[in-house]
Amino acid sequence: NYRSVAKPEVLNTDALSKLANRAASNNRQLGVCGLLIVSDGRFLQVLEGQSKFVNNIYAKIIKDKRHHDIELISFESVVKTEFHDWDMKLFKLDDIEEHVRELLINKYSVVDNKIQFIDDAVLMTSLLLDMKHLKN
């Protein structure tokens, strides 16, 4: 899992869709899966797959000019992938259904009604898993 600050020009729906579609296509070829969440101008992403592929993707992510202040929140080997249904799924937390948003706001850190991606690996993994289960 990592979090980062997105450049403003990347936050429009068209740019985000292109980003997610390209990532999904690349991930599919490598057998990598994941989820990208956007909230308050920030990215939170999880990638799962063979470590050599995930490491290569993360090395590219670090160099990507579409965001900055990239922080690795957690890195661990997994036996069973949680996000295997998605090559790369994108959720904008500001655009999700109100009942889902209310559940998340009651559980996670919020500033100005925007869900924050804090430096807590357990909570951020929980947020990623909540999005998977709430949106499936």
N, C-alpha and C positions, 0 to 999 in steps of 0.2 A: 504494500500500500504506500502511496505517496500523496502528498498534497502540494499544490503550487498556486501561484497567483497568475491568472490568465491576463493576457494583453486584451484591452477593450475591443479591438477589432475582431477578436476570435469569438466573442460572446454572442454575436448575432446568431439566430437560428440556422441560417444557411451555412455559415462557416463551421458551426458545431456539427451539423449534419454531415458535411463533407469530411470533417476530421474523424468522426465516429465511423463513417462508411469506409474510409480508407484504412483505418486501424482494423476494422472487422475483416476486410479483405486480406490484409497482411497477416493478421493473427490466424485466420482460417488456414492459410498455407503452412503455418508453423505449428498448428495444433495448440495455440494459445487462446485462452478465453479471458473475459474480463468485463468490468463495469466502470464507467466514467460518470461521476456525478458532478454537477455544477451548482454552486450556490454562492451568492454574494461575491461574484467575480473570482471565485476560486475553483480549482479542480481537486477532486478526490478520486483516485483511481486504484483499482486492484487488477493485477494481472496474474494469471495462473497458467502453468504449463511447465515444460521441461526447463530446468534452471538455466541452461545455456541460451535458450531462446528468450526467456524472460530477461535475463541479464543483458543480452544484446539490445532488446527493445528499450530497456531502461537506460542504457548508455545513449541511445538516440534521443530519448525523452529529455535527458539532462541537457543536450545540446540544442533542443528545439526552441526557436526564438518566439514561439507563440505564447510562452509563459516564462515565469521567472520565480525566484525564491522556492525552488524545488526542494522538498524535504522528504526523505524516506521515513515513513512512520513505522513500518515493519517489513521484515523479509524473513520468510520461513519456508521450509519444504512442506508440501502438503501431499498426503496420500490420496485423498479424494478431493477433487475440485468442487467448489460450491457454485461456480458460475459457468459450468460446462454448457448450459443452454445458449450462451451468448458469446459470439466471437468478440464483440465489443458492443455493449448496450450503453446508451446515453440517457441520463435523466437530468433535467433541469428542475431543481427543487422548487424554484419559483413558479413553475408551470404545472405542477402535479395537482391532482384533485384535492380539494379542500379538506376532506376527511382524512386523507393520508398525511397531508401537511400538518394538520392539527396533532395527529399521533406523534409525528416526528418532533414538532415544536415542544410538546410536553415531555419529551425524553432527552433531547439534546440541547446543547448550548445555542442560544439565540441572541443576536444583537440586531436591533431595529427590524425585528420580525424576519430576519434572515438566519438560516441554520448555519452554524460555524463549524469548520473542520479544525478541531483542536488537536493538540499534540498528545493524544492518548490512543495508543494502538488498539486497545480493547474496545473503547467506545467507537472508534472509527470503523473497525471491523464490524461491530454491531450495526452501525448505520448502513454499511454496505449490504450486510445480510438482511436487514430490515427492508431495504429497497428491493432486494431480490424477491423476498417473500410477499411483500405488500403489492408488488406490481406483477407478479406471476398469475 
